[in-house]
């Protein structure tokens, strides 16, 4: 393990956290690919399902914002532990009370509580990564974080669900998620004896420092723009889970094929989370986000709709487009290196804005679906998401970095 971490150039204690993150996120995200169709089949409308996921996203956004500054005040380990406890409480009430009742007013607060818990765990660990990783390896370090995050959330969790659902059913599969959450938290927090970094200054952080997680976006407008870009980043991916399964099944795909396409999207994504993390350290963080991220996602968002529409239930071709979209999503990974670089004296506050954007992304995607699906239909929602991605590329033109952080390495040094 030490020889491997030495070659990567990251502290060995981060590796335990990465391992726990993978297992934890398996439990957090195993229902993503099938919960919306399950709810709709139980009597909810698409708009009601979108509302449930939007409220979940708001809770996640708030927790994501709190995670950065709270980690500097109390230390990441304490905040991560609090996140696990909140997630478990929300899950127990959502599964035991909310889902059986099919009462939206019961489901909304219980699912929101579940959504509030996981960012406290995951994004507090990201703050830890930002402090512990060497600056010259920060792009690679956050790439590994998003590799583990997406791998557990969208790939391993979905794979486990595809195996467990036929045997356990929806309810028991949801209950089994708590096993992964507890095991992952134990690995990342309780088996890791190293202390997690707090704010490394002589001042004593206080609850008043929470305001820095808002004011820094106005004091440093580039950080605010970076937060908007991060909000747009995965918005379509979260929105897709609300309405695209129905669209794909209307074309002729089965639910199993949709889940495989969705898993392909995220399987490719986790690979490119690593690749773009490393490549961006050489090609330039901003250029990677702007061209591969913004313009790439805009292109493949549109193709994700039109290719199956024109070619029918062409499984392999649709898988290819899904994989390309997943790869382009990963090109936003350098944002996790850009944000703390823009405010080296307040990395936690800068990461709070980034985390807030990540949480708002889970709100924005379903919200766009809920607002526009009735009036514009599926095709209209697709074009709204494509327009948002173009807008994110435009914003990145103004997120300039110090010259020594956003240089393009000559081709001869990249061979």
TIBA-537158 format. One line per 8 residues: number of its first residue (from 1); their letters; for each residue x, y, z of C-alpha. Coordinates in steps of 0.1 Angstrom, whole numbers, plus 5000, padded with zeros to 4 digits. Layout:
N
NUM) a) X/Y/Z; ...
END
This chain:
415
1) xxxxxxxx) 5000/5000/5000; 5028/5024/5009; 5047/5018/4977; 5015/5024/4957; 5007/5056/4975; 5043/5068/4971; 5041/5063/4933; 5007/5081/4932
9) xxxxxxxx) 5022/5109/4954; 4993/5110/4979; 4994/5105/5017; 4986/5069/5026; 4959/5079/5050; 4938/5092/5021; 4936/5057/5007; 4915/5044/5037
17) xxxxxxxx) 4891/5073/5032; 4888/5065/4994; 4880/5029/5002; 4853/5038/5027; 4838/5063/5003; 4833/5037/4977; 4814/5014/5000; 4793/5042/5016
25) xxxxxxxx) 4782/5056/4982; 4771/5021/4972; 4745/5023/4999; 4736/5059/4992; 4729/5055/4955; 4717/5019/4949; 4681/5031/4942; 4689/5059/4917
33) xxxxxxxx) 4683/5039/4885; 4649/5025/4896; 4632/5045/4924; 4614/5070/4901; 4597/5043/4879; 4589/5024/4911; 4572/5054/4926; 4553/5062/4894
41) xxxxxxxx) 4541/5026/4891; 4528/5030/4927; 4506/5060/4918; 4529/5091/4917; 4530/5113/4886; 4562/5123/4869; 4559/5158/4884; 4554/5144/4919
49) xxxxxxxx) 4584/5122/4915; 4604/5151/4902; 4593/5171/4932; 4605/5144/4956; 4639/5143/4940; 4641/5181/4938; 4634/5185/4976; 4660/5158/4981
57) xxxxxxxx) 4684/5179/4961; 4677/5210/4981; 4686/5191/5013; 4717/5177/4997; 4727/5212/4985; 4724/5227/5020; 4744/5199/5036; 4770/5201/5008
65) xxxxxxxx) 4774/5238/5015; 4777/5232/5053; 4802/5205/5049; 4832/5226/5039; 4830/5252/5066; 4818/5228/5093; 4849/5206/5085; 4871/5236/5093
73) xxxxxxxx) 4853/5243/5125; 4848/5208/5139; 4871/5187/5118; 4861/5164/5090; 4858/5133/5111; 4831/5147/5133; 4811/5161/5104; 4814/5128/5085
81) xxxxxxxx) 4801/5109/5115; 4772/5133/5119; 4764/5127/5082; 4762/5090/5087; 4739/5093/5116; 4715/5117/5098; 4715/5094/5067; 4706/5064/5088
89) xxxxxxxx) 4677/5082/5106; 4663/5095/5073; 4666/5061/5056; 4648/5043/5084; 4618/5067/5084; 4616/5069/5046; 4616/5031/5041; 4594/5022/5071
97) xxxxxxxx) 4569/5050/5070; 4572/5071/5039; 4572/5045/5011; 4546/5021/5026; 4522/5051/5030; 4528/5064/4995; 4519/5097/5011; 4540/5124/4994
105) xxxxxxxx) 4538/5147/5024; 4555/5120/5045; 4579/5109/5018; 4592/5145/5012; 4607/5152/5046; 4620/5117/5053; 4637/5114/5019; 4651/5149/5023
113) xxxxxxxx) 4666/5139/5056; 4683/5111/5039; 4696/5135/5013; 4709/5158/5040; 4731/5131/5055; 4753/5118/5026; 4769/5151/5016; 4781/5157/5051
121) xxxxxxxx) 4800/5125/5048; 4812/5126/5012; 4820/5163/5008; 4837/5167/5042; 4861/5140/5030; 4866/5161/4998; 4877/5190/5020; 4901/5166/5037
129) xxxxxxxx) 4915/5157/5003; 4919/5194/4994; 4940/5200/5025; 4961/5168/5025; 4969/5164/4988; 5000/5182/4975; 4991/5211/4952; 5009/5196/4922
137) xxxxxxxx) 4988/5164/4927; 4955/5180/4935; 4940/5174/4901; 4948/5137/4904; 4936/5135/4940; 4902/5149/4933; 4900/5127/4902; 4904/5097/4925
145) xxxxxxxx) 4878/5111/4948; 4852/5114/4920; 4863/5080/4907; 4854/5065/4941; 4823/5086/4946; 4808/5079/4912; 4820/5043/4912; 4801/5035/4944
153) xxxxxxxx) 4771/5058/4937; 4763/5050/4901; 4781/5018/4891; 4785/4994/4920; 4753/5005/4936; 4733/5000/4904; 4751/4967/4898; 4741/4955/4933
161) xxxxxxxx) 4705/4966/4927; 4703/4947/4894; 4713/4915/4913; 4694/4921/4945; 4660/4934/4932; 4649/4900/4917; 4656/4883/4950; 4649/4909/4977
169) xxxxxxxx) 4624/4932/4960; 4625/4970/4963; 4619/4974/5000; 4645/4949/5013; 4670/4962/4987; 4666/4996/5003; 4671/4982/5038; 4702/4964/5027
177) xxxxxxxx) 4717/4998/5017; 4723/5006/5054; 4748/4977/5056; 4770/4994/5030; 4766/5028/5047; 4777/5015/5081; 4806/4994/5067; 4819/5023/5045
185) xxxxxxxx) 4817/5048/5074; 4836/5024/5096; 4864/5021/5071; 4867/5058/5064; 4862/5072/5099; 4868/5047/5127; 4895/5025/5112; 4915/5055/5100
193) xxxxxxxx) 4934/5066/5131; 4948/5097/5114; 4934/5131/5124; 4916/5149/5096; 4927/5185/5089; 4910/5215/5102; 4915/5251/5091; 4953/5255/5092
201) xxxxxxxx) 4956/5290/5105; 4963/5306/5139; 4927/5318/5143; 4901/5297/5160; 4872/5291/5136; 4837/5298/5149; 4802/5293/5137; 4804/5328/5123
209) xxxxxxxx) 4828/5313/5098; 4798/5297/5082; 4790/5330/5065; 4823/5328/5047; 4808/5299/5028; 4784/5325/5012; 4803/5357/5012; 4834/5343/4994
217) xxxxxxxx) 4813/5338/4963; 4808/5376/4962; 4843/5385/4974; 4858/5363/4947; 4832/5362/4918; 4853/5336/4900; 4844/5312/4929; 4807/5321/4925
225) xxxxxxxx) 4809/5313/4888; 4827/5281/4895; 4798/5271/4918; 4773/5278/4890; 4793/5256/4866; 4794/5228/4892; 4756/5231/4896; 4751/5226/4859
233) xxxxxxxx) 4777/5197/4857; 4756/5167/4867; 4721/5183/4865; 4711/5164/4833; 4724/5131/4847; 4701/5135/4878; 4673/5148/4856; 4676/5118/4833
241) xxxxxxxx) 4666/5093/4861; 4632/5110/4864; 4620/5109/4828; 4644/5091/4805; 4635/5055/4816; 4599/5061/4804; 4612/5076/4771; 4635/5047/4765
249) xxxxxxxx) 4608/5021/4773; 4584/5039/4749; 4610/5035/4721; 4613/4997/4728; 4640/4993/4754; 4633/4971/4785; 4639/4983/4820; 4669/4960/4823
257) xxxxxxxx) 4684/4975/4791; 4679/5010/4804; 4697/5001/4837; 4726/4987/4817; 4727/5019/4796; 4727/5040/4827; 4754/5018/4843; 4775/5022/4811
265) xxxxxxxx) 4772/5060/4814; 4786/5060/4849; 4811/5032/4843; 4828/5052/4816; 4825/5083/4838; 4845/5068/4867; 4873/5059/4843; 4874/5093/4829
273) xxxxxxxx) 4872/5109/4864; 4907/5095/4868; 4919/5103/4833; 4907/5139/4832; 4921/5144/4867; 4956/5135/4855; 4952/5150/4820; 4940/5183/4833
281) xxxxxxxx) 4971/5188/4853; 4989/5189/4819; 4964/5204/4795; 4951/5230/4818; 4922/5228/4843; 4900/5256/4828; 4903/5244/4792; 4894/5209/4802
289) xxxxxxxx) 4862/5220/4819; 4853/5244/4792; 4857/5223/4760; 4855/5187/4771; 4830/5194/4799; 4806/5221/4788; 4807/5217/4750; 4811/5179/4751
297) xxxxxxxx) 4781/5174/4775; 4759/5198/4754; 4767/5177/4723; 4760/5143/4738; 4730/5154/4758; 4713/5161/4725; 4725/5129/4709; 4714/5109/4739
305) xxxxxxxx) 4678/5117/4729; 4680/5118/4691; 4702/5088/4684; 4677/5063/4700; 4648/5083/4686; 4661/5079/4650; 4677/5045/4653; 4651/5028/4675
313) xxxxxxxx) 4661/5005/4703; 4697/5002/4691; 4713/4990/4723; 4750/4992/4713; 4747/5026/4696; 4729/5040/4726; 4754/5025/4749; 4781/5043/4730
321) xxxxxxxx) 4764/5077/4732; 4758/5072/4769; 4794/5064/4775; 4805/5095/4756; 4782/5116/4778; 4796/5100/4809; 4831/5108/4798; 4823/5144/4792
329) xxxxxxxx) 4807/5147/4826; 4841/5137/4841; 4858/5167/4824; 4843/5189/4851; 4866/5172/4877; 4892/5199/4876; 4867/5223/4893; 4876/5205/4925
337) xxxxxxxx) 4912/5217/4920; 4903/5251/4906; 4881/5263/4935; 4906/5259/4964; 4934/5273/4942; 4913/5305/4938; 4912/5310/4976; 4942/5293/4991
345) xxxxxxxx) 4937/5311/5024; 4901/5299/5027; 4900/5265/5010; 4872/5252/5031; 4849/5281/5022; 4858/5277/4985; 4851/5240/4987; 4817/5248/5003
353) xxxxxxxx) 4807/5267/4972; 4818/5238/4951; 4799/5214/4973; 4769/5236/4973; 4769/5235/4935; 4772/5197/4936; 4742/5195/4959; 4722/5220/4938
361) xxxxxxxx) 4729/5198/4908; 4707/5171/4924; 4680/5197/4927; 4684/5215/4894; 4681/5183/4872; 4647/5171/4886; 4635/5207/4889; 4641/5213/4852
369) xxxxxxxx) 4621/5181/4844; 4593/5191/4867; 4590/5226/4853; 4594/5219/4815; 4582/5183/4809; 4545/5193/4809; 4549/5222/4784; 4579/5213/4763
377) xxxxxxxx) 4579/5175/4765; 4609/5153/4765; 4627/5170/4736; 4623/5204/4752; 4638/5193/4784; 4668/5178/4765; 4674/5212/4748; 4672/5231/4781
385) xxxxxxxx) 4699/5209/4795; 4720/5213/4764; 4717/5251/4767; 4728/5250/4803; 4759/5231/4794; 4768/5257/4767; 4763/5284/4793; 4787/5266/4817
393) xxxxxxxx) 4814/5266/4790; 4808/5304/4785; 4812/5310/4822; 4845/5292/4823; 4860/5318/4800; 4860/5341/4830; 4873/5317/4856; 4910/5325/4850
401) xxxxxxxx) 4937/5311/4872; 4972/5321/4882; 4996/5315/4853; 5014/5287/4871; 4982/5268/4876; 4966/5268/4842; 4994/5262/4817; 4994/5239/4787
409) xxxxxxx) 5022/5214/4788; 5041/5212/4755; 5033/5181/4735; 5068/5168/4737; 5066/5165/4775; 5033/5145/4773; 5046/5116/4753
END
